[in-house]
Amino acid sequence: MSRVAISGYSYCLNHTPELGLHYGNTPYMERRARGETDYLANLAGQLQSYEQARGYAPNQAYIGAMDLEELERRATPWHENRIDDAPRYGRYGEIMPEDEFLGLLDICDVFDLVWLEKAFAADVRARLEAHELVTDAMVGRLEAGRERGEITKEVEQHGGELLYCGGQVVGCCRKGHETDPSLDAHVLLENLAAKAGGVLALLHVVRNAGITPDEVDFIVECSEEAAGDMNQRGGGNFAKAIAEIAGCGNASGCDVRGFCAGPVNAMIAGASQVAAGARKNCVVLAGGAIPKLYMNSRDHVKKGLPPLEDCLGNLAVLLTPPDGTSPEMRLDAIGKHTVNAGASPQAVMGALVWEPLQEAGLSFTDVDRYAAELQIAEITLPAGAGDVPTANAKMIGALSVMKKQLEKKEIPTFVKERGVPGFAHTQGHIPSGVPFVGPAAEMIADGRMQRAMIIGKGSLFLARLTNLSDGASFMIEGPSAGSGAGGVTKEEVRELLLESLEELAANLRQKES
């Protein structure tokens, strides 16, 4: 089997401005190095409200409350043309407010690391009890809370990190070990946030796909965090930890890492297991990264722009054997960025786009949309990083000119028609192509598109182990002919062979007579 079905997907956001203000890496390091500077004071004074974040058009597109075509038609800048009374929920997921997310952190904590203040915990419990996907068993994990004095003592004497909501202290995250730097409160808070985001995405994809939690067979988690202790800093396992909280008792799982290329590599890894028959199904998911919150806020604050990087993104995709109706992920034409490929944009796009197209016998214009690095341009442009999705589409267009499949004058039209607008937060792994899997599957299913390519690129040099970058890609198409009901089984093959032999024998008998 060289194809698997994309049977479900979810995309959620957690609006977490206070986590960003205190623990996003840019403001966090500023505070440690220089104290409470003007930049931090201005950032604190410009935080978006939940209603503002919910009304931001790219956020609505991310959760499926707005089609990408509508996003492209909306007046820009989007932060000056917000949507009034924007919904919390979309077709794919939701935008969860910070107080509920802190409650979800507590639910995901199995080592008594998260302490919430009593009154806050009681309020959050009532809100999560009303959530349509949070089960009674999950709410039962939410602790009654602690006194403010206990929380203050834990932070001042034992190295905990304060948790804030609405400008007020509402709890803390404790250290997991007295001397292990891998279990510092700051690290554990990042890991718990990724776990909680993954849980939320998993709950939504199970509902969206119309399955039960017990039907989930395997999970591949692909965030950028590393869970472990001082003896194995990245040992894992986020996937199984997430499955436990979401009630997926029959699932197992593992983690895949590759910086921003992680989700695409995880999709290929999960799909390959399903295609081989090793797994009945596989959910590929990721939670968000606290360090990336307000990553570009220094430039936003300096230029008087709203700091937009206040949401943790998360995603989940369910992969199953082909069913004859769902869009499918191809495994026979996978793009990979090899060690010898080179690091120039031309070399990267050649490996990730041109080579798989050749393998599949396709031209550049046989792909309707190319999705790579889908960061919101209003976030990256003020910081000098440019419009990343448009730049990628231009590079693919230029490559098609080099391969004599397009005229140079046609590049602007190519970019407009075959690029994908940026609508994902700058969470590193989150924007890297996979957010378009859901919209692409819908567009293919309703006939608006035939084929899409999902591209992930990663900066491996950030780990100081190699100067290499990385990348991977795959294509999504409509269901292949004859791929219904999970493909052809051994029994069906046997029956077809028997029918053919019987027909051949009958023909021979007829000739002899």
Disulfide bonds with the S-S distance in Angstrom:
none
